[in-house]
Amino acid sequence: MTSKTNRTRIDAVGNATRGIGYEEPLLFEIGSPNRKGTQLPISTVPEYNAEDEFSGESLRDELSELPELSEVDVVRHFTRLSTWNAAVDLGLYPLGSCTMKYNPKINELVARLSGFSRGHPMQPEQVSQGFLRLCWELETFLREISGMTGISLQPSAGAQGELAGIMMIRAYHESRQDPRREILVPDSAHGTNPASASLNGYKVIAVPSGEDGILHPETIKPLLNAETAGLMITNPNTLGLFETNIQEITSLVHEAGGLVYGDGANLNALLGVSRPGDCGIDVMHFNLHKTFSTPHGGGGPGAGPVGVADMLIPFLPTPIIIKNTEGFFELSHDAPLSIGRLHGFFGNAGMLIRAYAYIKSLGANGLKHCTEMAVLNANYLLKRLSSHYHVPYESSVMHECVLSDKGLEETGVTTLDIAKRLIDHGYHPPTIYFPLVVSGAIMIEPTESESLEGLDRFADALIAVREEAIEEPDILLTAPHHTRHNRLDETRAARNPILRFAKEDSGP
């Protein structure tokens, strides 16, 4: 039997790392000459001489030193690495604003149906009718859910959908010979909003939220003028608060000739209850990974469809799915005012299929119930934690809640330390230091997937961490203690990353 050991290694930025586990070498440290994972027959194809076509710097003098490994070595290595990571299939993943929803396995089964998984993006439309019909129906679902009248599934991420939305706002104003120059962005909006506005050449005008954490018409009104192209708003906002003045605010922007972009990042709090289009939103994106349970982050790729009101339909990205008079689905490029194509093919097909399966399996009542449970779970956690952590805004929340490290100054413990110690309790940390309007923010979103018992376990862990911060702060200041890697020097890692493996970098 192999004994467990405390293992210390020097990581890529020069810090000591440790972990409790079986003594296992790194992948680049194992292998032997001529060890293979496959056995191929002797080739009957004449040997290719690269020098006949390439020369000089295009050719290596010798092959790079790579490990020679058996299949079992490779499989065990990557399987072992997977057990060192947090995952939504292993437990609560409370990243606020990111909506790390559980990924139902029926979605995976549907996406793996051979008619979808073996399809090719360049195959003729005539043999892609099943996929095109699915996309057409998904657009119909998203229109009904959001109150928008036009949908494009093409953007391959929420950020690209957001960019597309602002591109359409710009194209709309330019088509009217009224090229405006300013976009209003509240301080409680989603973090990528200013970047999308700037990339489209707009000047970003910051809008402060009120003491209650939401926007007020009297703050917006003085900022509106003939240069206002639009307002970007996140509702519920990044504090988890519903913008109760939303209809009055959108009316003011429309009266000034501007349009309103609605960030769809927090749509999980609205499904079946409130439609952005009914609140005056002119264009919005959908995060299929956040709201409709497709894999998130490294498990992606993403998908960020964009929806628009009537006046922006001519500017939607192409191609557009249409149903012809014979009942067949086809892709149309007949859109002279379109902002153009945003994706090499027609979006990230597997993500669209998974989102479709999620909506179909739940139905209208199921989607509404998800929203109700997400809101209930967030408020339950807020109530349990409010007597232990500072709550910056005393109000009921929607699908996420925000706490802070205020009151721990004398201990030397900060939000970062709380997050690191929470790892020792078996949880991925919540989002920290965002939204920026809250100093030392701890942003928690439990989603609708968690049971009461699961929420209590997570709350108990955060309460225990708070008690440790007061009684034994050094435990937090040196956390985490049970991970494969201790704290990295994050400044050095960001400024001087080592991105290529070399044996001399791997340490003892």
C-alpha positions as CSV (number, residue, x, y, z in Angstrom):
1,M,0.0,0.0,0.0
2,T,1.3,3.5,-0.9
3,S,1.5,5.8,2.1
4,K,0.2,9.4,2.1
5,T,2.7,12.1,2.2
6,N,3.0,15.9,2.5
7,R,4.3,16.9,-0.8
8,T,6.1,20.2,-1.5
9,R,6.9,21.5,-4.9
10,I,7.9,24.8,-6.4
11,D,5.3,26.2,-8.7
12,A,5.6,28.3,-11.9
13,V,5.9,31.6,-10.0
14,G,8.4,30.4,-7.5
15,N,6.1,29.7,-4.5
16,A,6.2,26.6,-2.3
17,T,3.1,24.5,-2.8
18,R,1.9,21.5,-0.9
19,G,-0.8,19.0,-0.7
20,I,-1.8,15.8,1.1
21,G,-2.0,12.9,-1.3
22,Y,-0.2,10.0,-2.9
23,E,3.3,10.7,-4.2
24,E,2.7,11.2,-7.9
25,P,5.1,12.7,-10.4
26,L,4.1,15.4,-12.9
27,L,3.1,14.2,-16.3
28,F,6.4,15.6,-17.8
29,E,8.4,13.6,-15.2
30,I,7.1,10.2,-16.2
31,G,7.4,8.1,-19.3
32,S,10.1,6.0,-20.9
33,P,11.5,5.8,-24.4
34,N,9.3,4.0,-26.9
35,R,6.4,3.7,-24.4
36,K,3.2,4.2,-26.4
37,G,-0.5,4.5,-25.9
38,T,-1.3,2.9,-29.3
39,Q,0.1,0.2,-31.6
40,L,-0.1,1.0,-35.3
41,P,0.7,-1.2,-38.2
42,I,3.8,-0.4,-40.3
43,S,2.9,2.4,-42.7
44,T,2.8,1.7,-46.4
45,V,2.7,5.4,-47.2
46,P,5.9,6.9,-48.6
47,E,7.8,9.0,-46.0
48,Y,7.1,12.7,-46.3
49,N,10.1,14.9,-46.6
50,A,9.3,18.3,-45.2
51,E,12.4,19.9,-46.5
52,D,11.0,19.6,-50.0
53,E,8.5,22.3,-49.1
54,F,9.8,24.1,-46.1
55,S,13.2,25.4,-45.1
56,G,15.0,27.7,-42.8
57,E,13.2,28.8,-39.6
58,S,10.1,26.8,-40.5
59,L,11.8,23.5,-39.6
60,R,13.0,22.3,-36.2
61,D,16.5,20.8,-36.1
62,E,15.2,18.2,-33.7
63,L,11.9,17.3,-32.0
64,S,11.0,19.0,-28.8
65,E,11.5,16.7,-25.8
66,L,8.1,15.3,-25.0
67,P,7.2,12.5,-22.6
68,E,6.5,9.0,-24.1
69,L,3.5,7.6,-22.2
70,S,1.1,4.7,-22.1
71,E,-2.6,5.3,-22.4
72,V,-3.2,4.4,-18.7
73,D,-0.6,6.9,-17.6
74,V,-2.3,9.7,-19.5
75,V,-5.8,8.8,-18.4
76,R,-4.8,8.5,-14.7
77,H,-3.0,11.8,-14.8
78,F,-5.9,13.8,-16.1
79,T,-8.5,11.9,-14.1
80,R,-6.4,12.7,-11.0
81,L,-6.2,16.4,-11.9
82,S,-10.0,16.5,-12.3
83,T,-10.4,15.4,-8.7
84,W,-8.4,18.4,-7.5
85,N,-10.8,20.9,-9.0
86,A,-14.1,22.3,-7.7
87,A,-17.1,21.5,-9.9
88,V,-20.8,22.2,-9.8
89,D,-21.3,18.4,-9.9
90,L,-19.4,18.1,-6.6
91,G,-21.1,20.8,-4.6
92,L,-22.4,24.4,-4.2
93,Y,-20.6,26.8,-6.5
94,P,-21.7,30.2,-5.0
95,L,-20.1,32.6,-7.6
96,G,-22.3,35.7,-7.4
97,S,-23.3,37.2,-10.8
98,C,-21.9,34.1,-12.6
99,T,-25.0,31.9,-11.9
100,M,-23.2,28.6,-11.7
101,K,-26.2,26.4,-12.3
102,Y,-26.2,22.6,-12.2
103,N,-26.1,21.1,-15.7
104,P,-28.9,18.6,-16.0
105,K,-27.7,15.4,-17.6
106,I,-30.6,15.2,-20.0
107,N,-29.2,18.2,-21.8
108,E,-26.0,16.2,-22.4
109,L,-27.9,13.3,-23.7
110,V,-29.8,15.4,-26.2
111,A,-26.7,17.2,-27.4
112,R,-25.0,13.9,-28.0
113,L,-27.8,12.6,-30.3
114,S,-26.0,11.5,-33.5
115,G,-28.0,13.8,-35.8
116,F,-26.6,16.8,-33.8
117,S,-23.2,15.6,-32.7
118,R,-22.1,14.2,-36.1
119,G,-23.4,17.2,-38.0
120,H,-21.0,19.4,-39.9
121,P,-21.3,23.2,-40.0
122,M,-20.8,23.2,-43.8
123,Q,-23.3,20.5,-44.6
124,P,-26.2,21.7,-46.9
125,E,-29.2,23.3,-45.2
126,Q,-31.4,20.5,-46.7
127,V,-29.8,17.9,-44.4
128,S,-29.6,20.3,-41.4
129,Q,-33.4,20.8,-41.0
130,G,-33.6,19.3,-37.5
131,F,-30.9,21.6,-36.1
132,L,-32.3,24.6,-37.9
133,R,-35.8,23.9,-36.6
134,L,-34.4,23.6,-33.1
135,C,-32.7,27.0,-33.4
136,W,-35.9,28.5,-34.9
137,E,-37.9,27.2,-31.9
138,L,-35.3,28.3,-29.4
139,E,-35.6,31.8,-30.9
140,T,-39.3,31.6,-30.3
141,F,-38.8,30.6,-26.7
142,L,-36.4,33.4,-26.1
143,R,-38.7,36.0,-27.6
144,E,-41.5,34.8,-25.3
145,I,-39.3,34.7,-22.2
146,S,-37.8,38.2,-22.8
147,G,-40.5,40.2,-24.6
148,M,-38.1,40.9,-27.5
149,T,-39.4,40.6,-31.1
150,G,-36.1,39.6,-32.9
151,I,-33.4,37.1,-31.8
152,S,-30.0,36.1,-33.1
153,L,-28.3,33.0,-31.7
154,Q,-25.0,33.8,-33.3
155,P,-22.9,35.5,-30.6
156,S,-20.6,32.9,-29.0
157,A,-20.5,34.4,-25.5
158,G,-22.4,36.8,-23.3
159,A,-19.7,39.4,-23.8
160,Q,-20.0,39.1,-27.6
161,G,-23.8,39.4,-27.3
162,E,-23.4,42.5,-25.3
163,L,-20.9,43.9,-27.9
164,A,-23.4,43.0,-30.7
165,G,-26.2,44.9,-28.8
166,I,-24.2,48.1,-28.6
167,M,-23.1,47.7,-32.3
168,M,-26.8,47.6,-33.2
169,I,-27.5,50.7,-31.2
170,R,-24.7,52.5,-33.0
171,A,-25.9,51.2,-36.4
172,Y,-29.5,52.4,-35.6
173,H,-28.4,55.9,-34.8
174,E,-26.1,56.1,-37.8
175,S,-28.8,55.0,-40.1
176,R,-30.9,58.0,-38.9
177,Q,-27.9,60.4,-39.6
178,D,-27.8,61.0,-35.8
179,P,-24.5,59.5,-34.7
180,R,-24.5,60.1,-30.9
181,R,-21.4,59.8,-28.7
182,E,-22.4,58.9,-25.2
183,I,-23.5,55.8,-23.3
184,L,-24.7,55.9,-19.7
185,V,-23.5,53.1,-17.5
186,P,-24.6,52.8,-13.8
187,D,-22.0,51.9,-11.2
188,S,-24.2,48.9,-10.3
189,A,-24.2,47.5,-13.9
190,H,-22.4,44.4,-15.0
191,G,-18.6,44.8,-15.2
192,T,-18.2,44.4,-19.0
193,N,-20.6,47.1,-19.9
194,P,-18.1,50.0,-20.1
195,A,-15.8,47.9,-22.3
196,S,-18.5,47.2,-24.8
197,A,-19.4,50.9,-25.0
198,S,-15.8,51.9,-25.4
199,L,-15.1,49.4,-28.1
200,N,-17.9,50.9,-30.1
201,G,-16.4,54.4,-29.8
202,Y,-18.7,55.7,-27.1
203,K,-17.8,57.9,-24.2
204,V,-18.9,56.2,-21.0
205,I,-20.9,58.4,-18.6
206,A,-21.0,56.9,-15.1
207,V,-24.3,57.0,-13.3
208,P,-24.2,56.7,-9.5
209,S,-26.8,54.5,-7.8
210,G,-28.7,55.8,-4.8
211,E,-28.1,55.0,-1.1
212,D,-30.6,52.2,-1.5
213,G,-28.5,50.6,-4.2
214,I,-30.8,51.3,-7.2
215,L,-31.1,53.9,-9.9
216,H,-33.4,56.9,-9.6
217,P,-34.9,59.0,-12.4
218,E,-33.8,62.2,-10.9
219,T,-30.2,61.0,-11.2
220,I,-30.6,59.9,-14.8
221,K,-32.5,62.9,-16.2
222,P,-29.7,65.6,-16.0
223,L,-27.3,63.3,-17.8
224,L,-29.6,62.9,-20.9
225,N,-28.9,65.1,-23.9
226,A,-28.7,65.0,-27.7
227,E,-25.5,63.0,-27.5
228,T,-27.0,60.2,-25.5
229,A,-27.0,57.0,-27.6
230,G,-28.3,54.8,-24.8
231,L,-28.3,53.5,-21.3
232,M,-26.9,50.1,-20.3
233,I,-28.6,48.7,-17.3
234,T,-28.4,45.4,-15.4
235,N,-31.7,44.3,-13.8
236,P,-31.6,43.0,-11.2
237,N,-28.4,44.9,-10.7
238,T,-25.1,43.5,-9.4
239,L,-26.2,44.1,-5.8
240,G,-29.0,41.6,-6.3
241,L,-31.6,44.4,-6.2
242,F,-34.5,44.9,-8.6
243,E,-34.5,48.2,-10.3
244,T,-38.0,49.3,-9.2
245,N,-37.8,52.5,-11.3
246,I,-37.0,50.7,-14.5
247,Q,-40.0,51.7,-16.5
248,E,-39.7,55.4,-15.7
249,I,-36.0,55.4,-16.4
250,T,-36.4,53.7,-19.8
251,S,-39.1,56.2,-20.7
252,L,-36.8,59.1,-20.0
253,V,-34.1,57.6,-22.2
254,H,-36.5,57.0,-25.0
255,E,-37.8,60.6,-24.8
256,A,-34.2,61.8,-25.2
257,G,-33.9,59.7,-28.4
258,G,-31.7,57.0,-26.8
259,L,-32.1,53.3,-26.6
260,V,-31.8,51.0,-23.6
261,Y,-29.5,48.0,-23.4
262,G,-30.5,45.4,-20.8
263,D,-27.7,43.1,-19.6
264,G,-29.1,39.6,-19.4
265,A,-26.6,38.3,-16.8
266,N,-29.2,38.2,-14.1
267,L,-32.1,36.9,-16.1
268,N,-32.3,33.8,-13.7
269,A,-34.1,36.1,-11.3
270,L,-36.9,37.0,-13.8
271,L,-37.9,33.9,-15.7
272,G,-41.6,33.7,-15.9
273,V,-42.1,36.7,-13.6
274,S,-40.9,39.8,-15.5
275,R,-40.0,40.3,-19.1
276,P,-37.3,42.9,-19.9
277,G,-39.1,43.9,-23.1
278,D,-42.2,44.9,-21.1
279,C,-40.0,47.2,-19.0
280,G,-38.8,49.2,-22.0
281,I,-35.6,47.3,-22.8
282,D,-34.7,47.6,-26.5
283,V,-31.9,45.1,-26.8
284,M,-30.4,42.5,-24.5
285,H,-28.2,39.4,-24.5
286,F,-28.9,36.0,-22.9
287,N,-26.2,34.0,-21.1
288,L,-27.2,30.5,-21.9
289,H,-24.7,29.1,-19.4
290,K,-26.1,31.3,-16.6
291,T,-29.8,31.1,-17.2
292,F,-30.4,28.0,-19.2
293,S,-27.8,25.6,-17.6
294,T,-25.3,25.0,-20.4
295,P,-21.8,24.3,-19.2
296,H,-19.9,27.3,-17.8
297,G,-16.3,28.5,-18.1
298,G,-13.8,25.8,-19.0
299,G,-16.7,23.4,-19.6
300,G,-18.1,25.7,-22.3
301,P,-18.0,27.0,-25.0
302,G,-20.4,29.8,-24.3
303,A,-23.4,31.1,-26.1
304,G,-24.8,34.6,-25.9
305,P,-27.9,35.1,-28.1
306,V,-29.1,38.7,-28.5
307,G,-32.7,39.9,-28.6
308,V,-34.0,43.2,-29.9
309,A,-37.2,45.3,-30.2
310,D,-38.8,46.1,-33.5
311,M,-36.7,49.0,-34.5
312,L,-33.4,47.0,-34.3
313,I,-34.5,43.9,-36.2
314,P,-33.0,45.2,-39.5
315,F,-29.6,45.4,-37.8
316,L,-29.4,41.8,-36.4
317,P,-26.4,39.8,-37.2
318,T,-26.6,37.5,-40.3
319,P,-27.4,34.8,-41.2
320,I,-31.0,34.8,-40.0
321,I,-33.1,31.6,-39.8
322,I,-36.3,31.9,-41.8
323,K,-39.1,29.4,-42.6
324,N,-39.9,29.5,-46.3
325,T,-43.3,29.0,-47.9
326,E,-42.7,25.3,-48.2
327,G,-42.1,24.9,-44.5
328,F,-38.4,24.4,-44.8
329,F,-35.8,26.3,-42.7
330,E,-33.0,28.1,-44.3
331,L,-30.4,30.8,-43.5
332,S,-30.9,34.2,-45.0
333,H,-28.3,36.9,-45.6
334,D,-30.7,39.4,-47.1
335,A,-30.3,42.1,-44.5
336,P,-28.6,45.2,-45.9
337,L,-28.5,47.1,-42.6
338,S,-27.1,44.1,-40.6
339,I,-24.1,44.6,-38.4
340,G,-22.7,41.5,-40.2
341,R,-21.6,38.1,-39.2
342,L,-20.3,37.5,-35.7
343,H,-19.3,33.8,-35.9
344,G,-17.5,31.5,-38.3
345,F,-20.6,29.3,-38.5
346,F,-24.0,29.3,-36.8
347,G,-23.1,29.8,-33.2
348,N,-21.9,27.1,-30.7
349,A,-24.4,24.5,-31.7
350,G,-24.0,22.2,-28.7
351,M,-24.8,25.0,-26.3
352,L,-27.9,25.9,-28.2
353,I,-29.1,22.3,-28.1
354,R,-28.6,22.1,-24.3
355,A,-30.4,25.3,-23.6
356,Y,-33.3,24.1,-25.8
357,A,-33.5,20.8,-23.9
358,Y,-33.5,22.7,-20.6
359,I,-36.4,25.0,-21.6
360,K,-38.4,22.1,-23.1
361,S,-37.9,19.8,-20.1
362,L,-39.0,22.5,-17.6
363,G,-41.7,24.3,-19.5
364,A,-43.1,27.7,-18.6
365,N,-44.2,26.7,-15.1
366,G,-40.8,25.0,-14.4
367,L,-38.8,28.1,-15.5
368,K,-40.9,30.3,-13.2
369,H,-40.4,27.9,-10.3
370,C,-36.6,28.0,-10.9
371,T,-36.8,31.8,-10.4
372,E,-38.9,31.5,-7.3
373,M,-36.5,29.0,-5.7
374,A,-33.4,31.0,-6.7
375,V,-34.8,34.1,-5.1
376,L,-35.9,32.2,-2.0
377,N,-32.5,30.5,-1.6
378,A,-30.6,33.9,-1.8
379,N,-32.9,35.5,0.8
380,Y,-32.6,32.5,3.1
381,L,-28.8,32.7,3.0
382,L,-28.9,36.5,3.5
383,K,-31.1,36.1,6.6
384,R,-28.9,33.4,8.1
385,L,-25.7,35.3,7.5
386,S,-26.8,38.9,8.2
387,S,-26.1,38.6,12.0
388,H,-22.5,37.4,11.3
389,Y,-21.4,39.5,8.3
390,H,-22.0,43.1,7.4
391,V,-24.9,43.6,4.9
392,P,-24.3,46.9,2.9
393,Y,-27.9,47.2,1.8
394,E,-30.7,46.3,4.2
395,S,-33.2,45.0,1.7
396,S,-34.7,41.8,0.3
397,V,-32.7,40.6,-2.7
398,M,-33.4,38.7,-5.9
399,H,-31.2,35.8,-6.8
400,E,-28.0,36.8,-5.1
401,C,-26.9,38.7,-2.0
402,V,-23.9,40.8,-1.1
403,L,-22.0,40.8,2.2
404,S,-18.7,42.5,3.1
405,D,-15.7,42.2,5.5
406,K,-16.6,45.4,7.4
407,G,-16.1,44.9,11.1
408,L,-13.1,42.7,10.8
409,E,-10.5,45.4,10.5
410,E,-8.9,44.8,13.9
411,T,-8.3,41.1,13.1
412,G,-6.4,41.9,9.9
413,V,-8.6,39.5,8.1
414,T,-10.0,40.6,4.7
415,T,-12.4,39.3,2.2
416,L,-9.6,37.4,0.4
417,D,-8.7,35.6,3.6
418,I,-12.3,34.6,4.1
419,A,-12.5,33.2,0.6
420,K,-9.2,31.2,1.0
421,R,-10.4,29.7,4.3
422,L,-13.7,28.7,2.8
423,I,-11.8,26.4,0.5
424,D,-10.6,24.4,3.5
425,H,-14.3,23.9,4.4
426,G,-14.8,22.3,1.0
427,Y,-16.4,25.2,-1.0
428,H,-15.4,27.2,-4.0
429,P,-15.3,30.8,-2.8
430,P,-18.0,33.3,-3.7
431,T,-17.3,36.2,-6.0
432,I,-15.2,38.7,-4.1
433,Y,-14.5,42.4,-4.4
434,F,-17.4,42.8,-6.8
435,P,-19.5,44.8,-7.3
436,L,-17.0,47.6,-6.9
437,V,-19.6,49.9,-5.1
438,V,-19.2,47.7,-2.0
439,S,-15.8,47.6,-0.3
440,G,-14.6,44.1,0.5
441,A,-17.7,42.6,-1.2
442,I,-18.6,38.9,-0.8
443,M,-21.2,38.1,-3.5
444,I,-23.1,34.9,-3.1
445,E,-25.5,33.3,-5.6
446,P,-26.8,29.8,-4.6
447,T,-29.1,29.3,-7.6
448,E,-32.3,27.3,-7.4
449,S,-30.5,23.9,-7.4
450,E,-29.5,23.8,-3.7
451,S,-31.5,22.1,-1.0
452,L,-32.2,23.6,2.4
453,E,-29.7,21.2,3.9
454,G,-27.1,22.2,1.4
455,L,-27.7,25.9,2.1
456,D,-27.4,25.3,5.8
457,R,-24.1,23.5,5.4
458,F,-22.7,26.4,3.4
459,A,-24.0,29.0,5.9
460,D,-22.5,27.0,8.8
461,A,-19.1,27.1,7.0
462,L,-19.2,30.8,6.5
463,I,-20.3,31.4,10.1
464,A,-17.4,29.1,11.3
465,V,-15.0,31.1,9.2
466,R,-16.2,34.4,10.8
467,E,-15.7,32.9,14.3
468,E,-12.2,31.8,13.3
469,A,-11.4,35.3,12.1
470,I,-12.2,36.7,15.5
471,E,-10.7,34.0,17.7
472,E,-7.7,32.7,15.6
473,P,-7.2,35.1,12.6
474,D,-3.8,33.4,11.7
475,I,-5.8,30.4,10.4
476,L,-7.4,32.6,7.8
477,L,-4.3,34.6,7.1
478,T,-2.4,31.4,6.1
479,A,-5.3,29.6,4.4
480,P,-5.9,27.4,2.5
481,H,-4.3,24.6,4.4
482,H,-5.5,21.4,2.6
483,T,-5.2,22.2,-1.1
484,R,-2.6,21.1,-3.6
485,H,-1.3,24.6,-3.9
486,N,-1.1,27.2,-1.2
487,R,-1.5,31.0,-2.0
488,L,0.3,32.2,-5.1
489,D,2.0,35.5,-5.4
490,E,-0.8,36.7,-7.6
491,T,1.0,40.0,-8.6
492,R,4.1,38.1,-9.8
493,A,2.0,35.5,-11.5
494,A,0.1,38.2,-13.5
495,R,3.1,40.4,-14.3
496,N,5.8,37.7,-14.9
497,P,3.9,34.5,-15.9
498,I,5.9,31.4,-16.9
499,L,3.8,30.0,-19.7
500,R,6.0,27.2,-21.1
501,F,7.0,24.1,-19.2
502,A,10.6,23.3,-18.8
503,K,12.1,20.6,-16.5
504,E,14.3,23.1,-14.7
505,D,11.1,25.1,-13.7
506,S,9.4,22.1,-12.0
507,G,11.6,22.3,-8.9
508,P,12.6,19.5,-6.6
